Amino acid sequence: MSKEKYCATEKLAILEEVSSGKIGFIAATKRYGMNKTTLMKWQRRYKLYGYEGLERSTRNRSYSAELKLQAVKDYVEGGLSKYRIIDKYRISSTTQLSNWIKKYNGHSSLKAYKREAQAMTKGRSTTWDERIDIVHYCLAHQHDYHKTAGQFQVSYQQVYQWVKKFEAGGADALKDGRGERRRRKR
């Protein structure tokens, strides 16, 4: 039985049955066909948000970039557990928080969710001098790959790769060597 099976009123009735001692925690999970994490989540949400916490969400929640960053920092700096963080910031799940942590650790930016579709900037051909300028801009803006990609109308992936190459091998690493072997063979 899925977690979507119960409405908020039914969830509350099950929680009251457990809290009053009419039925044990494990017995409730067996009787109502759910795993214990689901019941624990209901308890936590009811304790924090009341009846509203038991209602099904009808749309995706939107989180600001600042909230995402602060939640990730709370976790990374070791101050709070994932459950405490989702409670503190009213994040829908630990999975959502984990996704933000992966993005943060992968050096992707944590942007606010916007409902409108964003066009992906397509990669374009650049000169060696342009690539150097782009890398310097990105480094000057604390590795903000998204901002750099938007500023120079290139793809995020291009900026990311150029910065990594530059950091590993300097400006010469940004030279486009495609076709070099073919030219040397002639």
C-alpha positions in Angstrom: 0.0 0.0 0.0 1.5 3.3 -1.0 1.9 6.4 1.1 -0.6 8.1 -1.3 -3.4 5.8 -0.1 -4.3 7.8 3.0 -5.9 11.2 3.2 -4.9 13.6 6.0 -7.8 12.6 8.2 -6.9 8.9 8.0 -3.3 9.7 8.7 -4.3 11.6 11.8 -6.6 8.8 13.0 -3.7 6.3 12.7 -1.3 8.6 14.5 -3.9 9.1 17.3 -4.3 5.4 17.6 -0.6 4.9 18.0 -0.1 7.9 20.4 -3.0 6.8 22.6 -1.5 3.4 23.0 -4.4 1.5 21.4 -1.9 0.0 19.0 1.9 -0.3 18.9 4.1 1.4 16.3 5.1 -1.8 14.6 1.6 -3.2 14.8 0.3 -0.1 13.1 2.8 -0.4 10.2 1.7 -4.0 9.7 -2.1 -3.3 10.0 -2.0 -0.3 7.7 0.5 -1.8 5.2 3.2 0.9 5.4 6.8 1.0 6.3 8.0 2.5 9.6 9.7 5.5 7.9 6.3 6.6 6.5 4.7 6.5 9.9 7.7 8.3 11.4 7.5 11.0 8.7 3.8 11.5 9.4 4.6 11.9 13.2 7.3 14.4 12.5 5.3 16.4 10.1 2.2 16.5 12.4 4.4 17.5 15.3 5.9 20.4 13.3 3.1 21.6 11.1 -0.1 20.2 12.6 -2.9 18.9 10.4 -1.5 20.8 7.3 1.7 18.6 7.5 -0.4 15.5 6.8 -2.1 16.9 3.7 -0.9 15.8 0.3 1.0 18.4 -1.6 -0.8 19.4 -4.8 2.2 21.1 -6.4 5.9 21.3 -6.2 7.3 23.6 -3.5 9.6 26.3 -4.7 12.7 27.1 -2.7 15.0 30.1 -3.0 18.6 29.7 -3.9 19.5 31.2 -0.5 17.5 28.6 1.4 19.0 25.8 -0.5 22.5 27.0 0.1 21.9 27.6 3.8 20.4 24.1 4.2 23.3 22.5 2.4 25.8 24.5 4.6 24.0 23.3 7.7 24.6 19.8 6.6 28.1 20.1 5.2 29.4 21.9 8.3 28.1 19.0 10.4 25.7 21.0 12.6 22.5 19.2 11.9 21.2 15.9 10.6 19.2 15.7 7.3 16.0 15.3 9.2 16.6 18.3 11.4 17.5 20.4 8.3 14.3 19.4 6.4 12.3 20.3 9.5 14.1 23.6 10.0 13.6 24.8 6.4 10.3 22.9 5.6 11.9 21.0 2.8 9.7 18.2 1.4 12.1 15.3 1.9 15.7 14.2 2.7 15.9 13.1 -1.0 15.4 16.7 -2.0 18.1 17.9 0.4 20.5 15.1 -0.8 20.0 16.3 -4.4 21.1 19.8 -3.4 24.1 18.5 -1.5 25.2 16.5 -4.6 24.9 19.6 -6.8 26.8 21.7 -4.2 29.6 19.1 -3.9 29.7 18.8 -7.7 30.2 22.6 -7.9 26.9 23.2 -9.6 24.9 26.2 -8.5 21.8 25.9 -6.4 19.3 28.1 -8.3 15.8 28.9 -7.3 13.2 26.7 -9.1 11.4 28.7 -11.7 8.3 27.3 -13.3 9.1 28.7 -16.8 11.3 26.5 -19.0 14.9 27.8 -19.3 16.6 27.5 -22.6 19.8 25.7 -22.4 22.6 27.7 -23.9 24.1 25.7 -26.7 27.8 25.4 -27.0 29.5 27.5 -29.7 32.9 27.7 -31.3 35.4 30.0 -29.6 38.9 31.3 -30.2 41.7 30.5 -27.9 41.7 34.1 -26.7 38.0 34.0 -25.9 38.5 30.8 -23.9 41.2 32.5 -21.8 38.9 35.5 -21.2 36.0 33.2 -20.3 38.2 31.2 -17.8 39.6 34.4 -16.2 36.0 35.8 -15.8 34.8 32.5 -14.2 37.8 32.4 -11.8 37.2 36.1 -10.9 33.6 35.2 -10.0 34.4 32.3 -7.7 33.8 29.5 -10.2 30.3 30.6 -11.1 29.9 28.5 -14.2 26.3 29.4 -14.8 26.9 33.1 -14.7 29.9 32.8 -16.9 28.1 30.6 -19.5 25.3 33.2 -19.6 27.6 36.1 -19.9 29.6 34.7 -22.8 26.7 32.7 -24.5 28.5 29.3 -24.2 27.4 26.1 -22.5 27.9 25.4 -18.8 29.9 22.3 -19.8 32.3 24.2 -22.0 33.1 26.7 -19.2 33.5 23.9 -16.7 35.9 21.9 -19.0 37.9 25.0 -19.9 38.4 26.0 -16.2 39.5 22.5 -15.3 41.9 22.3 -18.2 43.3 25.8 -17.4 43.8 24.9 -13.7 45.6 21.7 -14.7 47.7 22.9 -17.5 47.6 26.7 -17.9 46.6 28.7 -21.0 48.2 26.2 -23.4 45.7 23.5 -22.3 42.9 25.6 -23.8 44.3 25.3 -27.3 42.0 23.4 -29.7 44.2 20.5 -30.9 41.5 18.8 -33.0 43.0 17.9 -36.4 46.6 18.4 -35.3 47.6 14.8 -36.0 46.1 14.9 -39.5 48.0 18.1 -40.3 51.3 16.7 -39.1 50.9 13.5 -41.2 50.8 15.5 -44.5 
